[in-house]
Amino acid sequence: MDGNTIHVFARGEDGALNASGTYATGGKGGDQVDAPTDSLASQGSLVYDDASRMLLAVNAGSGTVTSFRVEGSRLKDRHVVSSGGEFPASIAVHGRVAYVMNAGGRGSVQGFDVSGEGLRPLAGSHRPLGLDNKDVPLFSSSAGEVAFTPDGRDLVVTTKSANTVEVLPLKRNGLPAVASPVANRPAGAVPFAITFDATGKRMLVAEAAKSTVTTYKVRHDGTLKVLQEPLPNGQETLCRLERAGNHFYGGNTGNSTVTGYRMDRHGRLSLTNDVGIATPPSAKSQGVIDLAVTRDGRFVYVQNAVSGTVDGFRVETDGSLAKITTVSTGLSPFGTSGMEGIVAV
């Protein structure tokens, strides 16, 4: 797949979106083997760093990462660097350090210094994940996401069907503190997406096999403590999970729905309603993959890969979602473009 591009939409005060521009990344897209709806089968392929005002995007087909400087709804000063591995699929940023997760081959993470001038490889940061994939991996056996813990002390990677949540303790300078990640067996099966609660002390992992969410504490030695056993949502193939205040929203790719969750003051997670659906299936909203939440937590945007659309929702006080917009300008359905990655700036 050639010609990776980023489509920019300007957001109004009411959350509505209007097409603003399209920017070539200077790299190639890619398709994981047998991917049913989402070409990269990952969360975090497009990320924004507020401190540096940089937008970072993976180019899976060319093994590179692109950075842009964001000015309003415009992207400037494109820079492209090697990802340090095969099939980059997810990015995480904390402070002046970014890590890219390479999903192909043995799998790996590679660190970078972040500045207003782009990314620079961080010497001594590369670590393998011990997977056994081809350079273009099977969608179910590739790594799912890389994320920093909010305090920046650890890097966390999910490996999906290898069924591990790998934790890499870090030094203060962002370099790994150990030779290899600590491989944890999750409470649920096929760990995919990662997010954290508002305190930063609880890690939530979405597990695709039975559409469950498990809550963990990341210990200082890289091991995990289960704080709440897997919570099922009754939907199909939960692959994404994002936080909006004390609410969380999960994308169920298998039946194209979004599930709402709430967390009480004791850290207990529950569904926002009995049926586990915050957004019912829609003919124009097929193939739910990535989600993005605005920094103020007011709006949630859902990428629908099969339909080639993005839905926008307003977050109500009870955690329910009210649809406010659907856009398709410049967006192609799965099989034509392999749309993946969304971020709210």
Secondary structure, 3 states (H helix, E strand, C coil): CCCCEEEEEEECCCCCEEEEEEEECCCCCCCCECCCCCCCCCCCCEEEECCCCEEEEEECCCCEEEEEEEECCEEEEEEEEECCCCCEEEEEEECCEEEEEECCCCCEEEEEEEECCEEEECCCCCEECCCCCCCCCECCCCCCEEEECCCCCEEEEECHHHCCEEEEEECCCCCECCCCCEEECCCCCCEEEEEECCCCCCEEEEECCCCEEEEEEECCCCCEEEEEEEEECCCCCEEEEEEECCEEEEEECCCCEEEEEEECCCCCEEECCCCCCCECCCCCCCCEEEEEECCCCCEEEEEECCCCEEEEEEECCCCCEEEEEEECCCCCCCCCCCCCCCCCC
